[in-house]
Amino acid sequence: MELSTILPRIVGDNVLHAKLLNTLSLMENTGARKISACEDPVFVTQIILKHAAEEHRHAFFLKKQIDKTNQQLPTYAADYLLAPAYSKFYLNSLDIALSRYLKSELGLSGGQLRFGAYLLVTYAIEVRADELYPIYQQALNDAGSKVNVRSIIVEEEGHLEEMLKQMKDTWPDWERHANKAVEIETGLFNDWVVALGKEVA
């Protein structure tokens, strides 16, 4: 099933919709924690702090939106998520795969590896967010839902521009690495969509 088919089905069911919001909140929170984990204890930049703060805010915002579905999902326990295994390990799997790629291709290690992985993982996620959230917002509009993610869409667009600038400043051949990141992420994302489809079939 395509995402454009799956999301309207989820939005039309308050229980599934609440779980989707909780799942997206989990994924945003995981991203925020990963960004913080890659920070250098001394040379942390303003842009990294901004990204971590905004991803944490997105996680909180999505969690608050659950109230509009009249459901109570207090934690990120598996019973309160959609496709819990795929959702919990999606970012970790992407991080591991891209870290291996950077070790192999560029011989990076330590702080350089953490920063390189931050660039590629965050870039791939922002490319995905630029696709996912507008499709989700369209499903919300079509259903006349009280939930909306327009503020997230605007911020994610800004994040993508910032990530592109950072990658161009870091690697002369940044496009090769960016394409690899998107390729790996696409495979993981497609697996997640299949798992979502099974839950709504």
URWOCOR-V435635 format. One record per run of one state. SS is the DSSP state (H for helix, E for strand, - for the rest). FROM is the first residue (numbers start at 0). LEN is the number of residues. If there is no record, write none. Layout:
((SS	FROM	LEN) (SS	FROM	LEN))
//
This chain:
((-	0	2) (H	2	9) (-	11	2) (H	13	24) (-	37	8) (H	45	24) (-	69	8) (H	77	3) (-	80	3) (H	83	23) (-	106	3) (H	109	34) (-	143	6) (H	149	21) (-	170	3) (H	173	27) (-	200	1))
//
